[in-house]
Amino acid sequence: MTVQETAKIINAFKIAYPRYAEQMQENKQGMISLFAFMFKDVPYEVVNCALQKFILESPYPPTVHELYKEVMSLTKSDFPDEDEAWYEVARAIRLYGYYRPEEAFGSMSEIVRDVVKAIGWSEICLSENIELVREQFIRLYVIARQRKEQEMLMPSALKRRIARLTKGKIVNIFDAVNTGGAVNDK
């Protein structure tokens, strides 16, 4: 979403929530900068639909978090659901068994493969209680899928900031917002 499109979203806030229009006008530039930064990689139409849905459901203007949750609810991922994911595992066990893990991993989607590796291929194949393993797999899979879905919508600038943080290069959010995420590596 561009800065101009973000301005349209903020103007829609003021129209939909006239009680808060004065407060929003005082903070308009800051709101535009923050929302533009946070929704930079999300298409305008998706954010606009999420806002329309939110307006119908809430008498208060959305925070970035609330609008982000609406965007998440509207954008369905291509990840398999829990049953489909477990089917990939069961199929790989049946076709490749314990002795051909690399071929089994090759037959799985990335997220299913990651969860299977976290549990352990041999533990899954040799388990005497496959229902318990299935429950563990599903529990881990749901968490992994949620993380991937959130990561997909996370602005690329924020992903870069997080990568810098993990490398010890701390970036101030105000600098990131004011520069559109382009922060000097010092």
ABEGO torsion letter per residue (X at the ends): XBAAAAAAAAAAAAAABAAAAAAAAAAAAAAAAAAAAAAAABBAAAAAAAAAAAAAABABBBBAAAAAAAAAAABBBABBBAAAAAAAAAAAAAAAEAABAAAAAAABBAAAAAAAAAAEAAAAAABABAAAAAAAAAAAAAAAAAAAAAAAABBAAAAAAAAAAAAGBBBBAAAAAAAGGBBBBX
